[in-house]
Amino acid sequence: MPTHSERIIAVPLEANAPPVRRQPLWHRVMSHWSVRLGGGVLAMLVCMAIFAPWLGTIDPVAMDPSSGNLLPGTQAEFNNLSGDTFEHFFLMGTDSLGRDTWSRIAYGARISLTVGIAVACLALTGGMLVGIAAGYFRRLDNVIMRIMDSVMAIPGILFAITLMALWRPTLLTVVVAITIPEIPRVARLVRSIVLSIREEAYVEAAISLGTPTVMILCRHILPNAIAPLLVQGTYVCASAILVEAILSFLGVGLPPDIATWGNIMADGRTQFNQFPQTVLFPGIFLALTVLAVNILGDGLRDTLDPKFNKRGG
């Protein structure tokens, strides 16, 4: 039976126990199931796009009218316009012109992922600069945000269709046409973050001490905006992939001879009742890509946003 003095001594011994070390940010991010699932699916799609020439595919624009509308899983002889004849396994069948659907989907992933990543990077960069200028420099706030509100008043898809009608349909014009409507959304997010951080005591102290503006932005403003920007970037990427497919499906995106998921579905819509695979397969890959990016964004939000970290899961 311990004495009263022994019980008193036991308290500080327990209080001196080593503190529990917090998991590193990278470990917490990668341990979230949404990040693993969305990132894993997205990584497989990226590998499919990169290694498309070595995944049993042929030229996505090679045509053989005699092999048109083959069912998925058909082994048939393929005669391209160059005079080459060879046996080929059509994993997902062919379209009405005899083009291999699997090849066109694999190469189309390059276009979709390139557009999504490029639009996300450009929109985040442009929106970050505009948002910082509007949130930190009070005199510019009203002018800049009214311009952003004017751009947001126009539906993004309608804005992109208008720009594509005015410009030559190339990959660069598609990226620019999708990026411009996304910049105001990112700018509003960054502006709200800057306005809240600018009122913090440490920022006001840095301003009163005469710290250069660039130093304040780099040390205090930008580090606090990185996590929300990463999350927003995933949603911008998913939206860009979907808008690019819509533009191609409507015939105002990339030329029909370029293999994109939207063009593949547009080519097969006239024969959808008889040969639905030409539309269903690219549609499945499109939905899977957008879903994977959104799941990845949800996982990043749950792990990087302190409000969601309190949920514990």
C-alpha positions in Angstrom: 0.0 0.0 0.0 1.8 3.2 -1.2 2.0 6.1 1.3 0.7 9.6 0.7 4.2 10.9 -0.2 4.7 8.1 -2.7 1.5 8.9 -4.5 2.5 12.5 -4.7 5.8 11.6 -6.3 4.2 9.4 -8.9 2.3 12.3 -10.5 5.3 14.3 -11.8 6.9 11.0 -13.1 3.9 10.5 -15.3 3.8 14.1 -16.4 7.4 13.8 -17.6 6.5 11.1 -20.1 7.7 11.9 -23.6 5.1 13.6 -25.8 3.5 11.7 -28.6 5.1 12.7 -31.9 2.7 14.0 -34.6 2.8 12.2 -37.9 4.4 14.1 -40.8 2.1 15.8 -43.2 3.1 13.5 -46.1 2.4 10.4 -44.1 -1.0 11.8 -43.0 -1.9 12.7 -46.6 -0.9 9.3 -48.0 -2.6 7.4 -45.2 -6.0 8.8 -46.2 -8.1 6.3 -48.2 -9.4 8.9 -50.6 -5.9 10.0 -51.6 -4.7 6.4 -52.1 -7.8 5.5 -54.1 -8.0 8.6 -56.3 -4.2 8.9 -56.7 -3.9 5.2 -57.6 -6.6 5.3 -60.3 -5.2 8.6 -61.6 -1.6 7.1 -61.7 -2.9 4.1 -63.7 -4.6 6.5 -66.2 -1.4 8.5 -66.5 0.6 5.3 -67.2 -1.9 4.3 -69.8 -1.5 7.6 -71.6 2.3 7.6 -71.4 2.7 4.0 -72.5 -0.1 3.9 -75.1 2.2 2.9 -78.0 3.3 -0.2 -76.0 -0.1 -1.3 -74.7 -1.1 -3.4 -77.7 -2.4 -0.3 -79.6 -2.0 0.8 -83.2 -2.2 4.2 -84.9 -5.4 5.8 -83.5 -6.0 7.4 -86.9 -5.4 4.3 -89.0 -8.6 3.2 -90.8 -9.8 0.0 -92.3 -13.4 0.3 -93.6 -13.7 -3.4 -94.0 -13.1 -3.8 -90.2 -15.7 -1.2 -89.2 -18.0 -1.7 -86.2 -16.3 -4.8 -84.9 -17.4 -6.1 -81.5 -15.1 -5.9 -78.4 -12.7 -8.8 -78.1 -12.6 -9.5 -81.9 -9.5 -10.9 -83.5 -9.4 -9.8 -87.1 -7.2 -8.8 -90.0 -6.4 -5.1 -90.2 -5.5 -3.4 -93.5 -4.5 0.2 -93.1 -4.3 2.8 -95.9 -0.5 2.3 -96.1 -0.9 -1.2 -97.4 0.1 -3.1 -94.3 -1.9 -6.1 -93.3 -1.6 -7.8 -89.9 -3.7 -9.6 -87.3 -4.9 -7.5 -84.5 -6.9 -8.1 -81.3 -9.5 -5.3 -81.0 -10.0 -5.1 -77.2 -12.9 -2.6 -77.4 -13.9 -3.1 -81.0 -13.8 -0.5 -83.8 -15.8 2.5 -84.9 -17.6 2.9 -88.2 -14.3 3.8 -90.0 -12.5 0.7 -88.7 -10.3 2.6 -86.2 -9.3 0.7 -83.0 -11.4 2.1 -80.1 -8.9 1.1 -77.5 -6.1 2.8 -79.3 -8.1 6.0 -79.6 -9.1 5.9 -75.9 -5.5 5.4 -74.8 -4.1 8.2 -76.9 -7.1 10.4 -76.0 -6.1 10.1 -72.4 -3.0 12.2 -73.3 -5.2 15.0 -74.5 -7.6 14.9 -71.6 -4.8 14.7 -68.9 -2.7 17.4 -70.6 -5.6 19.8 -70.8 -6.6 19.1 -67.2 -3.1 19.6 -65.7 -2.3 22.6 -67.9 -5.6 24.4 -67.1 -5.1 23.7 -63.4 -1.6 25.1 -63.4 -2.5 28.2 -65.4 -5.7 28.9 -63.5 -4.0 28.5 -60.1 -1.1 30.8 -61.1 -3.3 33.4 -62.6 -5.9 33.2 -59.9 -3.2 33.4 -57.2 -1.7 36.6 -58.6 -5.1 38.2 -59.1 -6.3 37.1 -55.6 -3.2 38.4 -53.9 -3.4 41.7 -55.6 -7.1 42.1 -54.7 -6.8 41.0 -51.2 -3.5 42.6 -50.1 -3.7 45.9 -52.0 -7.0 47.5 -50.9 -7.1 50.1 -53.7 -7.1 47.4 -56.3 -9.7 45.2 -54.7 -12.8 46.8 -56.0 -11.6 47.2 -59.6 -10.2 43.7 -59.8 -13.1 41.9 -58.3 -15.7 43.7 -60.4 -13.8 42.4 -63.5 -13.7 38.9 -62.0 -17.5 39.1 -61.3 -18.1 40.1 -64.9 -16.2 37.1 -66.2 -18.0 34.8 -63.8 -21.4 36.1 -64.9 -20.8 34.3 -68.2 -21.2 30.5 -68.0 -17.9 28.8 -68.4 -18.9 26.5 -71.2 -20.5 29.3 -73.2 -17.4 31.4 -72.7 -15.2 28.6 -74.0 -17.4 27.9 -77.0 -17.3 31.6 -77.9 -13.5 31.7 -77.8 -13.1 28.5 -79.7 -15.4 30.0 -82.4 -13.1 33.0 -82.7 -9.8 31.2 -82.6 -8.2 28.4 -84.5 -9.0 25.0 -82.9 -5.7 23.9 -81.4 -4.7 22.4 -78.1 -3.4 25.7 -76.9 -6.6 27.5 -77.7 -8.6 24.9 -75.9 -6.4 25.3 -72.8 -6.7 29.1 -72.9 -10.5 29.0 -73.5 -11.0 26.7 -70.5 -8.5 28.5 -68.2 -10.0 32.1 -68.5 -13.4 31.2 -66.8 -11.6 29.3 -64.0 -9.3 32.2 -63.0 -12.0 34.2 -61.2 -13.0 31.2 -59.0 -9.4 30.7 -57.9 -9.0 34.5 -57.4 -12.0 34.7 -55.1 -10.6 31.9 -53.0 -7.1 33.4 -52.7 -8.6 36.8 -52.0 -10.6 35.5 -49.0 -7.5 33.8 -47.6 -5.4 36.9 -48.0 -8.0 39.1 -46.4 -8.1 36.9 -43.3 -4.4 36.5 -43.0 -3.7 40.2 -43.5 -5.6 40.9 -40.2 -3.4 38.6 -38.2 -1.1 40.2 -35.6 2.1 38.8 -37.0 1.4 40.3 -40.5 0.5 43.7 -39.0 3.7 43.6 -36.9 5.7 42.8 -40.1 4.1 45.7 -41.9 4.7 48.1 -39.0 8.4 47.1 -38.9 8.8 48.0 -42.5 9.2 44.5 -43.9 9.2 44.6 -47.7 5.9 43.6 -49.3 7.5 40.7 -51.3 8.9 39.3 -48.1 5.5 39.4 -46.4 3.8 37.7 -49.3 6.4 35.0 -49.5 6.8 34.3 -45.8 3.2 34.8 -44.5 0.6 34.9 -47.2 1.6 32.2 -49.8 2.4 29.4 -47.3 -1.1 29.7 -45.9 -2.7 29.6 -49.3 -0.8 26.5 -50.7 -3.1 23.9 -49.1 -6.4 25.4 -50.3 -4.9 26.0 -53.7 -3.9 22.3 -54.1 -7.4 21.2 -53.3 -8.9 23.8 -55.6 -6.5 22.7 -58.3 -7.9 19.1 -58.3 -11.4 20.4 -58.9 -10.2 22.7 -61.7 -8.5 19.8 -63.3 -11.6 17.6 -63.2 -13.8 20.4 -64.6 -11.3 21.1 -67.4 -11.2 17.5 -68.5 -15.0 17.4 -68.6 -15.3 20.8 -70.5 -12.7 19.6 -73.1 -14.8 16.5 -73.7 -18.0 18.6 -74.1 -16.3 21.0 -76.5 -15.0 18.1 -78.7 -18.4 16.4 -78.5 -20.2 19.5 -79.7 -17.7 19.9 -82.6 -16.1 23.1 -81.4 -13.0 21.6 -79.7 -10.1 19.9 -81.3 -10.4 18.7 -84.9 -12.3 15.4 -85.4 -9.1 13.6 -86.7 -7.5 14.0 -83.3 -8.3 11.2 -80.9 -10.0 12.7 -77.9 -12.7 11.1 -75.7 -15.2 13.8 -76.8 -14.5 13.2 -80.5 -14.8 9.4 -80.0 -18.2 9.8 -78.4 -19.2 12.3 -81.1 -18.3 9.9 -83.9 -20.2 7.0 -82.3 -23.4 8.8 -81.3 -25.1 8.3 -84.7 -24.8 4.5 -84.3 -25.3 4.3 -80.6 -28.4 2.1 -80.8 -26.6 -0.6 -82.9 -23.0 -0.2 -81.6 -23.1 1.5 -78.1 -19.6 0.5 -77.2 -18.1 3.3 -79.2 -19.7 5.8 -76.9 -19.8 3.8 -73.6 -16.1 3.0 -73.4 -14.8 6.5 -73.7 -17.6 7.7 -71.5 -16.5 5.2 -68.8 -12.9 6.4 -68.9 -14.0 10.1 -68.8 -16.2 9.5 -65.8 -13.5 7.4 -64.1 -10.9 10.1 -64.6 -13.2 12.9 -63.3 -14.2 10.8 -60.3 -10.6 9.9 -59.4 -9.5 13.5 -59.5 -12.5 14.6 -57.3 -11.8 11.8 -54.8 -8.2 12.9 -54.7 -9.3 16.4 -54.0 -11.6 15.3 -51.2 -8.8 13.4 -49.6 -6.4 16.4 -49.8 -9.1 18.7 -48.4 -9.7 16.3 -45.4 -6.0 16.1 -44.6 -4.8 19.7 -45.3 -7.8 21.7 -44.0 -7.6 22.0 -40.2 -11.4 22.2 -40.0 -11.7 18.8 -41.5 -8.8 17.4 -39.5 -10.8 17.8 -36.3 -13.2 15.1 -37.6 -10.5 12.6 -37.1 -11.0 10.7 -40.2 
